[in-house]
Amino acid sequence: MSIQTFITNNIENGSAYELSSEDQKTIQYEGLNKFIFNKLNSSKYRATSIDEGYRQKVIDKITLCLNQEIPIHITLPFGATKNPYLPTAPNIDWAEVFNIAFIRDYLKPIAKAYKHGVILEYISVAVFEEKVNRIPIKDTDLYDSQFTKLIEFYRRYMPENLQLNFSRVSDLIPRDKIERQIAIKKEELRKKWENLPKDVRDYKLFRARRNVLFDINEKNSESLILEAVLGHDAFCSECWSTDPAPWDKKHMITLGHTYTSGWAIHVRSVPGSTINFWSGTGVVVEKGNKFTPTVLSPSQYNNLRSNIKHEEYENDHLTGINNNFNKIPVITQN
């Protein structure tokens, strides 16, 4: 099989899942609730075990949806801005393409078994990138526009009973309110900063350096990094809303790729990686006759750059989004 054929099949595989005899036995003898939970808890897609507290929430949310006869509503909140240190930034790339295909396949069995279906909703949380990570608004707007086109493209390849949506926190809550509440929370966190254990502070600063657009020789660069940490943590505190987060309403089950303890199911972003798809770049690993979509962080990409070859790819719909889709990055392993 060629890379071109593999990618095309991966994208266009919108066929419905066929329930196995084992699936049917689970539904018959243990119930649809158990079947749905088992599929959400599948080790093929899960990155780590579901946090015990969130595990019970997932079970309760499934029961609620079934009792109310409404779709199983799966949300995936994400940064919706490409890491500025990636060669493909600020555009979307194969990481986004591979992620949607992967999550679609994850949810297909539920869509097949449950007559009220599944909603998969990607939710952009890119409301503070300019002030926190210094990403220009034009770059976040570009990402938003391209991701919207990708969602529209994928809708033609979704099986019956599986609906694909894209929304933004900024559409639901006024940006000025979010920024005002984040500013207040940042000052609270600033006062507590020095009281945090050193290893915690060091990790937060390390993580921020990977996302903030800055020059290490820039005046006050360390202060910029600290502001990014405080801004990130303020947003994650959900101080900007008195209601449940837009991705965690009573009937919603949340997915996440990192930092998911207690609030989401930790799933892989693609078959070969757990790295956030917006924080990394998509490549295909070729080993023998097997192709595996994966996501590389900026540092991983730089380390493997010399091993990456680019193969031509033809798809007018994708190449019409941006030039990252003219070629497929491939790493060949022996």
N, C-alpha and C positions, 0 to 999 in steps of 0.2 A: 504494500500500500504506500502511496506517495504522501508526502506531507500535505500537499494540496487536498487530496482526497480525505485524509484524516481530519483536517481542520473543517472542511465542508460538512462532513458527516457529524462532527462534534457540534457544530453550530445548528445544523438543520434537523437534528434528531428530535423532532417534536412529536413523535409517535407516542401513543399512550402506553403506559406500563401494563404488562400482563400479569395478573395476580397468579402466584404459584399455588400449588396445592397446600404448601405450608402456610402461605398467607391466608388462604381460605379457611384452613383449620383454626388459625389464631382468631380470625373474625368470628367463626361459628362457636368456638368453645370458650374463648376468653373475652370476646367482645371487640367492637370497633374501637373503643377507647384505647384498649391495650395495643391493638394493631398500630394505631396512629402514633402512640408514644414509642413503640418499638422502632418504627421507621425514623422518627425524629432522633432517637437515641442510637442510630446505626453507627457502628464503629468505622464503617467505610467512609463516612462523612464527618463524624465527630473528631475533634482534635484532642479533647480531654473529656474526662467524665463531667456530667452535668452536676453543678453545685447542688448539694443536698437540699438546700432551701429552695432553690429555683426549680428543682426537679418536681417538688410537690405543686408549685405554681403552674408548671407546664401541664401536669395531670389535671389540675382544677380548671385550667383554661380550655383544655380539650373537652372536658365534660360540659362546661358552660356552652361552648359552641355547638356541641351535639344536642344538648337539651333545647337550645334556642333555635336549632335548625338553621344555623348561619355558617358561612364558610370558615374554615380554619385560616385565621389571618396571621401570616408570618411576616415579621418586619425585619429589615436589616439596615440599621442606621450606619452611615459611613461618612468619612471625611470629605468626600466629593471635591478634592483638590489633589492634583498629582504632586508627589514629593518633588521639590524643585531641583534636587540633585540627581534626578533620573535623566537619561539621555532623551527620553520621549516626552518629558514635561514641556509645557503644561497640558499637553494633549492626553486623552485617554489612549490606551494601547491594548495589547492582547490580554493583559491581566483582567481587564473589565469584561472582555469577550468570554474568556474562559470561566470567569466566576459565575456569570449568569447561566451558562450552560450547565455548570456543576450544581448550582443550587436548584435549577429546574429539575435535573435528574434526581436530586435528593427528595424532592417533593412529589414527583410523579406518582409513586405508589399510593399516596394519600388522596391525590386528586382522582385516581381511578376507583378507589374503594369507597370514598365518601361522596354521596350524591350531591351535597351542597358545595363541594369543591374546596379549592384553596386559593387564597389571595397571597401573592408574594409582592411585598411593597418595599422598595428601596427608599430610604429616607435620608436626604442630604442634611448634614449638620454644619455645613460650611457657612457659618454666620459670623465668624470672628477671625477668619484667616488673615485679613489685612492687618488688624491690630495686634494679633497674637503672634502669628508666624511670618508676618510681613510679606505675604503673598499678595500681589496686586489683584484688585477686584476684577480686572479684565481677564486674569488667568482663571479665577474661580468661575466667572461668567462663561468663559470658553469651555471649561470642563463641563459645566452644567448643560450647555447647549449640545455638546457632543454626546454626553451620556443620555440626554433626552432622545437624540436620534438613534442611539444604540438600543434603547428600550423599545422604541417604535419598530426598529428593524426586527428585534427578537419576538415581537408579538405574533408574527406570522409563523413562528416555529414553537408555539406553546401548545401542549395537548389540550384537548377539551377539558373543561373544569379547572384549569389552572390559569389564573388571571395575573398579569404582570403590570405593576404600577410603579410610578416614581413620584415622590412628593418632597417638599422641603420644609424644614422647621420654620424658615423665614416666611413661608406662606401662611403658617398657622399662628405664629406669634410675632407681633411687630418687632423689627430689628432693633429699634431704639429702646424698647423695653428690655430686650435680652441684654443689650450692651450696658444699659444702666444697672441692671441687677448684677451682671458680671463684675462691673467696676466696684460695686459695694462688697461683693464676696471676695474679690482679689485683695482688698485692704484687710479683711478679716484673716485671710490666709497668710498675708505678708507678716502680720503680727505673730503668727504661730510658726513661721518658717524656721527660725533658729532653734526651736524646741523639737523639731523633728530629728530622728536619729540620722547621723551623718550618712550612713549607707543609703537611706531612703532619699535624702536630698541629692546625693551623688547620682543615683539612678534616674531621678526625675530630670536632673540637668542633662545627663547623658542622652536621655530619650528626646528631650527638646532640641538638642543640637542637631539631631538627624532631620528635623522638620523645619527649622527656622531658616529663612533666607538671610544670611549674614556673612560678613567677611571677618575671619578670626582676628585680623589686624584692625578692624573697625573700632573706633573709640567707644568705650562703654559696651563692648560686645557681651561681657558677662552679665551686665545688667539687662540687656535685651533677652538673653536666655532665661533669666529668672522671671522676667515679665511673661515670657511664653509659658513657663511652668505654671505660674499663678493663674494665667488666663485659661489654660487647659483645664486645670483642676476646678476652677470656678465654674466653667461650663459643665463639666462632668458632675458637679454637685447638684445640678438641676435647680439651682437657686432662682432661675428665670421663670419658673412656673409653679403655681400652687396646685396644678392638676398633675396627674401622672404624665410622664414624658410621652410625646406623641407616638413613640414606638412601643409603649408599655401600657396601653389602655387595658381595661379589664379583660377583653376578649383577644388580645394580641399576644403572640409568642415571639420572642425576640431572638435573633441570631447575631453572633459576633465572631470576629476572627482573633481578637486579642483583648486582654483586660476584661474578661467577661464574668469574673467571679461574682455570683449572686444575682446577676441581672439578665443573663442571656445563655443560650446554648452555644458552647464554643465549637464552631465547625471549622473545617479546613476552608481556605479561600478557593483552592483549586485542588485537583488530585495530588499534586506534588508539593504543596506548601500550605503553611498557616499564616503567611505574611499578608497583611492587609493589601487588597488588590490596588487600592489607590496610592499606597505607599511604596509599591514595587512595580516592576515591569514584567510583562508576561513573555515566557519563552517556552519552547517545546524541547523536552529531553528525549533524545532518540537512543534507544538501547536495543540492539538486535532488530527485531520486527515490531518493537513496542514503542509507542509515542506517549509521553506523559506531559500534560500541560503543567507548568509550574510558575511561580512568581519569585523573582529575585529582588532583594533589597538593593539599594545603591551600592553598598560595600560588596555584596555578593556579585553584583554585575561587574564591578570594577575588577574584582579578583578573577572572574571568568571571561572577561572581555575577549581575550585572545583565543578562547575556545569556541566563541560564538560565530556561526556562519549565518548568512541571511539568504533565504530562498524566496524566489518570486511568488507572489500570491495574487490571484485574480478574483475579485468580488466587487462589482461596481458599487454596491450599497455600502460596504465597509470603506473602500478606498475613497468614496465620496465624503466620508466623515473627516478623515485626515490621512496624511501620507504615512503614518505609522503602520497602516494596513497594506501597504504595497509589498511588504516583505515580511517573512516570518523568521524570527530569531530562533536558531536551532543549536542545541548542544548535543554532540554525539559522544556517547559513552561506550566503552568496550565491555 
